[in-house]
Amino acid sequence: MPVLSRNNVHVSGHGQQAIVFAHGFGCDQSMWRFVAPAFEATHRVVLFDYVGSGQSDMTAYDATRYSTLQGYASDVLEVCGALDLSQVIFVGHSVSAMIGMLAATRRPSRFERLVLVAPSPCYVNDPPLYRGGFERRDLEGFLALMDTNYTEWAGSLASLVVGSAEYPHVTAELTASFCASNPEIAHRFAESAFLSDHRHDVPQVPVPSLIMQCAQDHIAPEQVGRWLARHLPANTHHAMEATGHCPQLTHPEETVAVIRRYLEAPAGIPALTAAA
């Protein structure tokens, strides 16, 4: 089907219920290679690339459609529709967490639960009630660096995402992934991700969710996770031991364990705590 080739969709596993893994900004489905296989025995595992990312069909990219996160939410819904999926477990990393919330709000029947890995509805500080982690002028300067020195921008972002010199291989992988992206498309995606404010959409999310909050996350700091825990309906908030912004790469075993324990509990019933 056109959508499946457009989004480079891969399906594996043996279960009846689908679990869809969505990658973050500047990445592709390979970022889930240490996590997704752990669910193949119990779920139908779906991996894909957003249009403009990875091995997706670049000719399908439309600047107007993807000028907001709703365009990426449409990718999610169209992949689910092409596979005739319902009651999906959606696992979204970073910006994909918000994309998943938008998709579930538009088509609740497609989703049973959302697993939000290092989520943020707004990366910009809005004092005194909200601290997203960045001043807008700093983000705008960071985006300007994409136009003047794309390689330097990629390395700086990768270091910020990983947040520790303990994982140089992950920093190198992310740098390579960012550098492999089309700079123009990446710039537009970065604007729609980092400069958007979706806090008003959070209370409308109609399905239960798990917030996986990493420690020492410079992209989605702890205060953002606490804000989500106060405003997102039917959520379970879990503080991970994992540090940085990419636990699926730096701490895959913990990532698998936390998701699995959440799915083993009845939907909507808090199954984890910060001390778990």
Disulfide bonds with the S-S distance in Angstrom:
none
